[in-house]
Amino acid sequence: MYRRVDRLDGVVWALAAVYAAALILVRLGAPAGGLLPPLLISGLAAALMSRMTTEVRDGEFTVSLGPGWLATRIPTRSITRIDRVELQPWQGYGLRLGPGRLLYRLWGDEGLQLTLSGGRVLTVTSTDLGGLTQALHAG
């Protein structure tokens, strides 16, 4: 079994600073109603983007963002190829969808590109690419 949880604690602290600034603005007389939607959206984004979990267990690979809301599960036997790839900033962060492609990226400029039977591609980042590669090969 393999399990890795990567965190972006800086995102949480940045969100706390945004909330503190919003509270100060409200105390100074800014209308609270206008601040609520952006604060809710930023809170949800921080919850989703501050943590990514990768796990290999019982012949299944799972990757998820946040507290497991956005998860992808695939049988390890469906992985036909594993490549270490370089990622560019324009490819974005978080969960990215494309035709036949899925990217889970919390941070970093390297990831594992998993080619699945049927041609679909799943790319994930991790602070332990070597350990994740070994776990995927072991299935």
Phi, psi and omega per residue, in radians:
M1 nan 2.453 3.123
Y2 -2.302 2.355 3.086
R3 -2.577 2.277 3.127
R4 -2.378 2.264 3.063
V5 -2.022 2.025 3.071
D6 -1.766 2.419 -3.093
R7 -2.223 2.593 2.988
L8 -1.984 1.408 -3.100
D9 -1.076 -0.475 3.121
G10 -1.061 -0.596 3.119
V11 -1.104 -0.726 -3.137
V12 -1.130 -0.766 3.124
W13 -1.146 -0.676 3.101
A14 -1.104 -0.715 3.113
L15 -1.127 -0.703 3.100
A16 -1.050 -0.681 3.108
A17 -1.142 -0.690 3.110
V18 -1.104 -0.785 3.121
Y19 -1.098 -0.726 3.120
A20 -1.091 -0.747 3.110
A21 -1.104 -0.698 3.123
A22 -1.118 -0.722 3.106
L23 -1.099 -0.696 3.097
I24 -1.102 -0.753 3.126
L25 -1.078 -0.718 3.121
V26 -1.131 -0.732 3.118
R27 -1.118 -0.512 3.123
L28 -1.480 -0.010 3.053
G29 1.947 0.033 3.102
A30 -1.194 2.513 3.125
P31 -1.176 2.198 -3.084
A32 -1.196 -0.560 -3.093
G33 -1.033 -0.631 3.139
G34 -1.278 -0.393 -3.117
L35 -1.526 -0.407 -3.020
L36 -1.071 -0.901 -3.125
P37 -1.015 -0.812 3.119
P38 -1.113 -0.602 3.125
L39 -1.179 -0.707 3.115
L40 -1.138 -0.746 3.136
I41 -1.136 -0.761 -3.136
S42 -1.179 -0.612 3.094
G43 -1.128 -0.755 3.105
L44 -1.126 -0.757 3.129
A45 -1.082 -0.741 3.136
A46 -1.140 -0.687 3.118
A47 -1.091 -0.660 -3.126
L48 -1.372 -0.567 -2.978
M49 -1.734 -0.042 -3.045
S50 -1.649 -0.056 -3.079
R51 -2.655 2.382 3.058
M52 -2.360 2.315 -3.124
T53 -2.023 2.308 3.005
T54 -2.074 2.404 -3.073
E55 -2.565 2.384 3.022
V56 -2.129 2.070 -3.096
R57 -2.738 2.394 3.063
D58 0.907 0.754 3.089
G59 1.268 0.356 -3.113
E60 -2.352 2.415 3.050
F61 -1.854 2.257 3.121
T62 -2.200 2.343 3.009
V63 -2.259 2.372 -3.122
S64 -2.550 2.672 3.052
L65 -1.855 2.617 3.115
G66 1.129 -2.560 -3.115
P67 -1.443 0.510 3.079
G68 1.672 0.154 -3.117
W69 -1.167 -0.806 -3.082
L70 -1.809 1.503 -3.051
A71 -2.028 2.543 3.012
T72 -2.146 2.272 3.119
R73 -2.124 2.282 3.101
I74 -2.395 2.505 3.038
P75 -1.173 2.366 -3.123
T76 -1.113 -0.447 3.128
R77 -1.191 -0.290 3.127
S78 -1.495 -0.066 3.106
I79 -1.467 2.045 -3.109
T80 -1.717 -0.309 -3.111
R81 -2.749 2.498 3.084
I82 -2.239 2.106 3.123
D83 -2.203 2.471 3.006
R84 -1.504 2.211 -3.052
V85 -2.226 2.704 3.041
E86 -1.579 2.370 3.131
L87 -1.910 2.551 -3.137
Q88 -1.835 2.657 3.133
P89 -0.986 -0.610 -3.104
W90 -1.155 -0.263 3.122
Q91 -1.313 -0.221 3.027
G92 1.485 3.139 -3.115
Y93 -2.292 2.779 -3.112
G94 1.605 -2.493 3.120
L95 -1.789 2.128 -3.138
R96 -2.133 2.276 -3.130
L97 -1.952 2.505 3.036
G98 -2.633 2.978 3.135
P99 -1.035 1.981 3.121
G100 1.246 0.172 -3.063
R101 -2.335 2.582 3.091
L102 -2.522 2.328 3.139
L103 -2.192 2.208 2.976
Y104 -1.942 1.943 -3.079
R105 -2.358 1.995 3.071
L106 -1.588 -0.739 3.129
W107 -2.912 3.134 3.031
G108 1.556 2.897 -3.141
D109 -2.023 0.191 3.045
E110 -2.274 2.611 3.112
G111 -2.668 3.084 3.030
L112 -1.834 2.225 3.073
Q113 -1.781 2.025 -3.135
L114 -1.780 2.073 3.040
T115 -1.618 2.238 -3.068
L116 -1.827 2.732 3.069
S117 -1.007 2.391 -3.054
G118 1.706 -0.153 3.038
G119 1.647 -0.164 3.111
R120 -1.121 2.686 -3.114
V121 -2.215 2.293 3.066
L122 -2.119 2.180 3.111
T123 -2.035 2.322 3.141
V124 -2.334 2.615 3.005
T125 -1.840 2.796 3.112
S126 -2.862 2.685 3.031
T127 -1.438 -0.008 3.132
D128 -2.370 1.127 -3.108
L129 -1.100 -0.633 3.135
G130 -1.126 -0.817 3.124
G131 -1.119 -0.686 3.115
L132 -1.155 -0.727 3.106
T133 -1.044 -0.821 3.131
Q134 -1.066 -0.763 -3.129
A135 -1.110 -0.691 3.138
L136 -1.176 -0.694 3.110
H137 -1.145 -0.635 3.135
A138 -1.270 -0.436 3.072
G139 1.252 nan nan
